[in-house]
Amino acid sequence: MGTPDQENMAIQMVGIYKYFGPYCALENVNLDVKKGTMHAILGENGAGKSTLMNILYGMSKPDAGQIFINGKLLDIKHPKTAIENKIGMVHQHFMLVPTFTVAQNIMLGKELTNPFGILDFKKANRVIEELSEKYNLLIDTKKKIENMSVGMQQRVEILKALYREAEILILDEPTAVLTPQEVKDLMLTLKTLAQHGKTVVIITHKLNEIKQVCDFCTIIRRGKNINSVNVNDYSEQQLVSMMVGYDMDLKINKTKAIPKDVVFEIDNLTVLDDRGIKKVNNLSLKIRSGEIFGIAGVDDNGQRELVEAITSLKKVSSGTIKIKGLEIQNTTPQNVIASGIATIPEDRHKEGLVMNFSVTENLLLKKYKENPLSKHGRLNKQKINDFADSLIKKFDIRPPECKKRLVRKLSGGNQQKLIIAREVSEDPDLLVAVQPTRGLDVGAMEYVHRELLKQRDLGKAVLLISLDLNEIIDVADKIAVIYNGNIVKTFESAATNENEIGILMAGGGK
């Protein structure tokens, strides 16, 4: 079985099926990618995008279907087969050795040696530097991965694929963990790759990025082909409607905030990191009930240390943190929770969930000692099941029969819904939301934004910390810009714009 126009196609996937037990993750999916183009795979979390690309890269085996690379029928059983056929993949969670240098990571598995069989790092560094200059991916080849930013680590992953002579490059959610400037740099890199004749496939749900750099787009919904289109022929609104299956308003509709009393206050806070370097520097802010207070800033300007100080995961050197007038700095996370603070953490896998616990167990993490869920140290299974069922239904955690399912088997969007359900069911006075939509599709993002606004309208104070400037501007009522650990300026959201905030984020305009 073949498909037409094989001469111009880098990739043809025909009739792909993939089952996980009784669940059909991909049903008769077809994908045609022209040589030398940038092609997006668009779909919601759990739509099957990554599964399809993992099959192409040999990390998963299809239950049915065929794969043609440059017109040649291949049985890709292993990533080694994909690499031999000049396919490279940059995964969402990078596959690098933190203690190795850039050169050591790139060489790994394809080492260069001298005539005596000894590793030739001098030659390797030269080859890698030539590649980095050719594709505008300038990098220090001797630097260790653990000392590099996420954006630089991604460059290493791309260079690793190019070092293996990849002509087809797959990127899985490539901007999910990047700052705005790193996103711009990546887009330039991808354009450069395409100009050199590489075929680039991007798994994404970010429509603005698709419109910026992609030529074609294949939309997958719930494991099935919906359409393959020329990107220039469709608006973002049309693309998102195909992706989610209904007309979605991309604009956030929110009423004007009615803030009341100050609920949360930080005064002259100073926090050091683990190396003793000052990361939060005499920072002060106030948040009122009934408002969303957004903090905008480039990554690593003290945001992480600020959140750790608020949640008592890190000691503060000086200053105070107050919730309803009560000082909570340098206490315990348990005391912070009891004081009325709930948190949607930055990394839902490491900080928000126990991945090998069930949905019910994760929903129960803060309440398992409380009556009527437990009494005299004995859990009440019926009450626990009722509690889980009510939250699963109220917060639309899918699938509806998921309470016994391990959390790691849920999509990212449903994992985030679970965290929100658990945190807001605590009826907090302050909800701290850190990067709450990172890695989520537009449908899940809309849900998260709606929940944050709902908490605000219930009279709660909300602290939103995000690297997504559009999210901050669209959702927050008041915006503070953080730079070098200090708030440099605070605005009413209606009184500022992306350009003004962006300049302050970069350290200018003060």
Secondary structure, DSSP 8 states (H G I E B T S, - for coil): ---S-GGGEEEEEEEEEEEETTEEEEEEEEEEEETT-EEEEE--TTSSHHHHHHHHTTSS--SEEEEEETTEEE---SHHHHHHTTEEEE-SS----TTSBHHHHHHTTS--B-TTS-B-HHHHHHHHHHHHHHTT----TTSBGGGS-HHHHHHHHHHHHHHTT-SEEEEESTTTT--HHHHHHHHHHHHHHHHTT-EEEEEE--HHHHHHH-SEEEEEETTEEEEEEEGGGS-HHHHHHHHHSS----S---------SEEEEEEEEEEE-TTS-EEEEEEEEEEETTEEEEEE--SSSSHHHHHHHHTTSS--SEEEEEETTEE-TTS-HHHHHHTTEEEE-S-IIIII--TTSBHHHHHTTTTTTSTTTEETTEE-HHHHHHHHHHHHHHTT-SSTT-TTSBGGGS-HHHHHHHHHHHHHTT--SEEEEESTTTT--HHHHHHHHHHHHHHHHTT-EEEEEES-HHHHHHH-SEEEEEETTEEEEEEEGGG--HHHHHHHHTT---
